[in-house]
Amino acid sequence: MSNPFDPRALEDLARRLSEAMPPQVQALRSDFEANFKSVLQAGLAKLELVTRQEFDVQAGVLARTREKLEALEARLKALEGG
């Protein structure tokens, strides 16, 4: 599975989190930013998410499968004389 997250978006989120820290710890900002990014990447990887493109492809496959199933059900019903 590919990574559905834009690395720039993760970097931006990590940067914003580090900027939101109290002024007393701003000296450690670069360390925190790197750690935030690592934690975010690890946490998001555990979610087993898919990209929008992968989702849309699977939704299309499901729609076609449903159409075929409905056609087969109608055909079976006609063959059974119902």
Residue frames relative to the residue before (quaternion, step in Angstrom):
aa qw qx qy qz dx dy dz
M 1.0000 0.0000 0.0000 0.0000 0.00 0.00 0.00
S 0.4040 -0.7115 0.5194 0.2466 3.57 -0.95 0.81
N 0.5552 -0.5904 0.4664 0.3544 3.52 -1.30 0.34
P 0.2802 -0.8077 0.4945 0.1565 3.61 -0.46 1.15
F 0.6454 0.5371 -0.3189 0.4397 3.58 1.25 -0.01
D 0.4485 -0.6680 0.5359 0.2558 3.50 -1.01 0.92
P 0.4547 -0.7028 0.4659 0.2869 3.62 -0.64 1.04
R 0.6155 0.5470 -0.3543 0.4432 3.59 1.07 -0.63
A 0.6325 0.5250 -0.3341 0.4612 3.58 1.04 -0.71
L 0.6469 0.5025 -0.3227 0.4743 3.59 1.01 -0.76
E 0.6396 0.5174 -0.3246 0.4668 3.58 1.00 -0.82
D 0.6451 0.5192 -0.3142 0.4642 3.57 1.00 -0.83
L 0.6628 0.4948 -0.3069 0.4708 3.58 0.92 -0.88
A 0.6430 0.5094 -0.3228 0.4721 3.60 0.96 -0.83
R 0.6428 0.5206 -0.3210 0.4613 3.59 0.98 -0.83
R 0.6734 0.4964 -0.2992 0.4590 3.58 0.92 -0.92
L 0.6285 0.5235 -0.3368 0.4663 3.58 1.04 -0.73
S 0.6769 0.4797 -0.3040 0.4683 3.58 0.92 -0.87
E 0.6383 0.5215 -0.3311 0.4593 3.62 1.06 -0.65
A 0.6596 0.5219 -0.3040 0.4474 3.57 1.15 -0.57
M 0.4912 0.6705 -0.4252 0.3582 3.57 1.27 -0.11
P 0.6173 -0.5575 0.3974 0.3876 3.58 -1.15 0.54
P 0.6277 -0.5772 0.3729 0.3658 3.60 -1.09 0.66
Q 0.5851 0.6107 -0.3702 0.3843 3.59 1.08 -0.61
V 0.7707 0.3225 -0.1737 0.5214 3.59 1.10 -0.63
Q 0.3371 0.7630 -0.4937 0.2456 3.59 1.20 0.28
A 0.5669 0.5967 -0.3912 0.4116 3.62 1.12 -0.49
L 0.7057 0.4301 -0.2483 0.5054 3.57 1.14 -0.56
R 0.2860 0.8290 -0.4531 0.1601 3.54 1.33 0.13
S 0.6861 0.4824 -0.3167 0.4431 3.62 0.76 -0.90
D 0.6335 0.5176 -0.3328 0.4690 3.60 1.05 -0.71
F 0.6626 0.4984 -0.3015 0.4708 3.55 0.94 -0.90
E 0.6387 0.5370 -0.3323 0.4397 3.59 0.94 -0.86
A 0.6566 0.4956 -0.3077 0.4781 3.59 0.94 -0.87
N 0.6699 0.4925 -0.3001 0.4675 3.57 0.97 -0.85
F 0.6135 0.5388 -0.3488 0.4601 3.60 0.99 -0.78
K 0.6603 0.5166 -0.3103 0.4482 3.56 0.88 -0.96
S 0.6625 0.5056 -0.3045 0.4612 3.60 0.90 -0.89
V 0.6652 0.4983 -0.2989 0.4689 3.56 0.93 -0.91
L 0.6461 0.5173 -0.3183 0.4622 3.59 0.96 -0.84
Q 0.6632 0.5023 -0.3103 0.4600 3.58 0.88 -0.91
A 0.6685 0.4982 -0.3020 0.4623 3.59 0.89 -0.91
G 0.6766 0.4970 -0.2970 0.4549 3.58 0.90 -0.89
L 0.6817 0.4779 -0.2929 0.4702 3.57 0.93 -0.84
A 0.6105 0.5553 -0.3525 0.4412 3.60 1.07 -0.66
K 0.6457 0.5352 -0.3151 0.4442 3.59 1.08 -0.71
L 0.6133 0.5938 -0.3461 0.3893 3.59 1.16 -0.48
E 0.2671 -0.7975 0.4982 0.2108 3.60 1.27 -0.29
L 0.2227 0.7909 -0.5289 0.2122 3.56 0.84 1.02
V 0.2842 -0.7369 0.5855 0.1826 3.55 -1.26 0.41
T 0.5685 -0.5738 0.4503 0.3806 3.53 -1.24 0.35
R 0.6472 -0.4980 0.3985 0.4174 3.54 -1.29 0.30
Q 0.6280 0.5459 -0.3315 0.4447 3.58 1.02 -0.82
E 0.6622 0.4915 -0.3076 0.4747 3.60 0.92 -0.89
F 0.6307 0.5306 -0.3250 0.4637 3.58 1.01 -0.79
D 0.6734 0.5030 -0.2960 0.4538 3.59 0.88 -0.96
V 0.6226 0.5300 -0.3404 0.4642 3.59 1.03 -0.75
Q 0.6933 0.4710 -0.2802 0.4680 3.59 0.86 -0.94
A 0.6097 0.5343 -0.3499 0.4694 3.59 1.08 -0.65
G 0.6382 0.5204 -0.3180 0.4698 3.59 1.04 -0.75
V 0.6367 0.5171 -0.3200 0.4742 3.57 0.98 -0.85
L 0.6581 0.5087 -0.3058 0.4633 3.58 0.93 -0.87
A 0.6491 0.5155 -0.3227 0.4569 3.60 0.94 -0.83
R 0.6642 0.4888 -0.3081 0.4744 3.60 0.93 -0.85
T 0.6337 0.5280 -0.3271 0.4611 3.58 1.03 -0.76
R 0.6427 0.5151 -0.3204 0.4680 3.57 0.98 -0.80
E 0.6392 0.5255 -0.3238 0.4587 3.58 0.97 -0.84
K 0.6639 0.4960 -0.3020 0.4712 3.59 0.94 -0.87
L 0.6405 0.5239 -0.3215 0.4605 3.57 0.99 -0.81
E 0.6589 0.4997 -0.3118 0.4680 3.58 0.92 -0.87
A 0.6454 0.5112 -0.3224 0.4671 3.59 1.00 -0.78
L 0.6638 0.4929 -0.3053 0.4725 3.58 0.97 -0.81
E 0.6309 0.5218 -0.3363 0.4654 3.59 1.01 -0.72
A 0.6467 0.5050 -0.3161 0.4763 3.58 0.98 -0.84
R 0.6534 0.5155 -0.3105 0.4594 3.58 0.95 -0.88
L 0.6503 0.5095 -0.3116 0.4695 3.59 0.96 -0.89
K 0.6469 0.5203 -0.3183 0.4579 3.56 0.95 -0.85
A 0.6520 0.5033 -0.3106 0.4745 3.59 1.02 -0.81
L 0.6608 0.5095 -0.3039 0.4597 3.59 0.98 -0.79
E 0.6671 0.4799 -0.2910 0.4899 3.55 1.12 -0.69
G 0.4979 -0.6797 0.4130 0.3458 3.56 1.25 -0.10
G 0.5435 0.6405 -0.3873 0.3800 3.53 1.20 0.39
